[in-house]
């Protein structure tokens, strides 16, 4: 009997507990790496580091910064105050509109982001060197697919700004 063509989508196989367990194990390793990397910058907390990473992509006003971090502007202001006091962030009043203040990293703030990110990159390279060379490309493809899926489900979680939301 000939098969009927339908416009129905192909049903994906179910997500197994084993797959979820594998992703949980990998996420625990990544969270541990993130925690160790933040420890290389004892002058900042994880939420403060998130802010530094967002500002490392460019100066912003307080509203845009709060929105990027998904926090209330009052929370962002308290964090900014602490980072200004620590010499990691500076406020710049815009000459063309003195009501507008831009927040940007200081040289020290940029160095802090570079130090933590550099540590993460070196540690990730060390771990990836332990993966069978024949499987490394597949690991990268799987993680890229996971990041894209997460972005589909949660929004732009895979951008540089929001990657820092992970510990």
C-alpha positions, -999 to 999 in steps of 0.1 A, spaced: 0 0 0 15 34 -9 23 57 19 3 89 23 21 121 23 10 145 51 20 179 61 24 168 97 57 175 113 81 147 122 78 140 159 111 143 177 120 114 200 113 121 237 140 137 259 154 109 281 163 111 317 198 100 307 202 130 284 189 154 311 213 138 336 242 143 312 233 180 307 230 185 345 264 170 350 279 193 324 261 223 338 275 215 373 310 214 358 304 248 341 290 263 372 320 251 392 343 267 366 324 299 368 325 300 405 363 294 405 368 321 378 348 347 399 371 338 428 400 352 408 384 387 413 375 388 450 366 425 448 333 416 430 303 395 436 287 374 409 259 400 403 285 427 401 305 407 377 274 403 355 271 441 354 308 445 345 304 421 316 273 440 303 292 473 305 323 457 289 302 455 257 297 493 258 285 522 279 248 524 289 225 545 309 210 531 341 177 520 325 194 501 297 217 485 321 189 474 344 170 460 315 200 440 302 204 425 337 166 420 342 167 439 375 149 469 388 166 502 382 170 508 420 188 475 423 211 484 394 217 518 410 229 502 442 252 479 423 266 508 403 273 528 434 293 499 448 312 494 416 319 532 413 332 531 449 355 502 440 369 520 410 355 496 385 327 517 369 325 554 362 296 578 355 298 602 327 273 630 323 265 636 286 274 672 277 245 674 251 220 663 278 231 667 313 201 647 326 216 616 308 244 598 326 263 570 309 279 542 329 311 526 316 339 505 328 371 520 341 404 505 330 404 485 362 369 472 355 378 461 320 409 443 334 387 425 359 365 412 331 395 402 311 411 384 341 379 364 349 371 356 313 407 347 305 407 323 334 375 307 321 389 303 286 421 287 299 402 263 321 377 254 294 407 247 270 422 225 296 390 205 300 384 203 263 419 189 258 408 159 279 380 152 254 388 127 227 400 148 197 375 129 175 346 141 198 356 178 203 338 190 173 307 172 183 309 187 218 311 222 203 282 215 180 261 201 208 267 231 231 260 255 202 227 237 196 219 238 233 226 275 235 203 282 205 176 260 220 179 279 253 176 312 234 145 299 218 129 290 251 142 318 274 151 346 250 186 359 243 204 339 270 233 331 248 246 366 242 278 378 258 259 401 280 237 374 295 262 346 296 276 364 326 244 358 344 257 323 350 277 319 381 
